[in-house]
Amino acid sequence: MIDIGAQRHHESIANLRGVAGALVSEECNLVFTSNRGENTVGIFAPDEPAGLVRIPVGMRPNGLSFDASRDLLFAAHVGDPGLSGSFTVAVVKVAARAVIAEIPVPGRTRWTIVDAASHGCYVNIADPPQIVVIDADTLRISRVIPIPAVGPHGLDADVERRRLFCACDGDTLVEIDLDSAEITRTVALTGAPDVIFFNSHLRRLYVAVGDPGVIEIFDTAQFRRVGTIATERDAHTIAFDSSHDVVYAFLPKTHRAAVYLDSE
């Protein structure tokens, strides 16, 4: 946990095996973690980490998204290619601390986001390259969006302008119309990406690329690269503080977090 006022390490939460992702709901004052090493998701309040609750889910949970209006947490599982039926998305009713559905998907999952306007949970599938859309009401796949690049990975959206951004292992950033599901634009990346975040204030997209170790910054209006920030090789995880336009890059070799302030 990082104190964003003082920009320093505040606290660490132990005993979460193989954490692959963390998701914060400011609206509900909750933090969710996908604990890939123990096949659970964790739920706790940021001011009370000792109250952590673990919920068993499917095999190797990874990407998380939360629909606060329905109190539903979606956990996408990496699974095991050698184990039939292990590529799934678990749906957790948060108040009940219980899994209410497990939805089969056609391949290894990556990241996932919820779009409240379309009542959809969007899940990247690495192979075959596509995004599956899970209807948050019926908890069934309602749409499949083929992606014209290898390995859909990072995922975020400009919900106001109805745009979905998908960063792919094939060194490509793809823009998709959220309503029509049509591919609208693509642009090349300098390497295989991982986490991405959209800044709605500046209309910029931050893309973490572990090799060579950079954050690429894209103007989403023009859909062009406007900057590149050097991080560290294998630094593929970032976080974004939308209230201050600050990006955090986590540096695995030197065990630091680098802090970058964006501005107009």
HELIX and SHEET records of a PDB file:
SHEET    1   A 2 ILE A   2  ASP A   3  0                                        
SHEET    2   A 2 ARG A   8  HIS A   9 -1                                        
SHEET    1   B 4 VAL A  19  SER A  25  0                                        
SHEET    2   B 4 LEU A  30  ASN A  35 -1                                        
SHEET    3   B 4 THR A  40  ALA A  45 -1                                        
SHEET    4   B 4 GLU A  48  PRO A  56 -1                                        
SHEET    1   C 4 PRO A  61  ASP A  67  0                                        
SHEET    2   C 4 LEU A  72  HIS A  77 -1                                        
SHEET    3   C 4 THR A  88  LYS A  93 -1                                        
SHEET    4   C 4 ALA A  98  PRO A 104 -1                                        
SHEET    1   D 4 THR A 109  ASP A 115  0                                        
SHEET    2   D 4 GLY A 120  ILE A 125 -1                                        
SHEET    3   D 4 GLN A 130  ASP A 135 -1                                        
SHEET    4   D 4 ARG A 140  PRO A 146 -1                                        
SHEET    1   E 4 PRO A 152  ASP A 158  0                                        
SHEET    2   E 4 ARG A 163  CYS A 168 -1                                        
SHEET    3   E 4 THR A 172  ASP A 177 -1                                        
SHEET    4   E 4 ILE A 183  ALA A 188 -1                                        
SHEET    1   F 4 PRO A 193  ASN A 199  0                                        
SHEET    2   F 4 ARG A 204  VAL A 209 -1                                        
SHEET    3   F 4 VAL A 214  ASP A 219 -1                                        
SHEET    4   F 4 ARG A 224  ALA A 230 -1                                        
SHEET    1   G 3 THR A 237  ASP A 241  0                                        
SHEET    2   G 3 VAL A 246  LEU A 251 -1                                        
SHEET    3   G 3 ARG A 256  LEU A 261 -1                                        
END                                                                             
